[in-house]
Amino acid sequence: MKDSNFKMVLILCAVAAVAAFVLSLVNMATKEKIAEAYRQEFLRGLTAVLPEYDNEPDKTILEVKGKKVYVAKNDNKTVAYAIKSTSPKGYGGDVVVLIGIKPDGRINGIEILRHSETPGLGNNITKESWQKSFDNLTVKDDIAVKKDGGIIDQFSGATISPRAVCEAVDKGLTFVTKNVLERKN
């Protein structure tokens, strides 16, 4: 009996070792491809929120208070900044928003990078027409849903998701305004 248990444990350990080895090979083979896919997705987001640029904003980075601010340039002149901002208050968890901000402090555009909101309701935050309602807003505008006294429309039956986006946008815009734009002047 002890001999049979020992053999089963030995076989289980061998199978686990082989599986771990195969998984490590797969990880090594796909690691760079996955990283490049994330980079391409992020670049699509940058293209959506920034005006025309001729540099690589994902590589032109200002480190400010532990946060990355991406700098878009055209003809060696800064045309906008971008920052990722997260709100933990989404209905399904974190909502990650990329915000493009012009040097005069106006929002150029936003893009939802990640969310787990309810399909058909909360995921309406990804609709371009709704995201456009943030264009040209500044820190002086009340970036909140109308239900909270702000200027952004929420969706019928789904206030939590737009509220989370508003929080992330306001937080990111305020950070860039105070820590990048006001320090340049």
ABEGO torsion letter per residue (X at the ends): XAAAAAAAAAAAAAAAAAAAAAAAAAAAAAAAAAAAAAAAAAAAAAAAABBBBABBAAABBBBBGGBBBBBBBBGGBBABBBBBBBBAABAAEBBBBBBBBBAAGBBAEBBBABBABBBGBAAAAABAAAAAAABGBBAABBBBBAAAGBABBBBBGBAAAAAAAAAAAAAAAAAAAAAAAAAAX
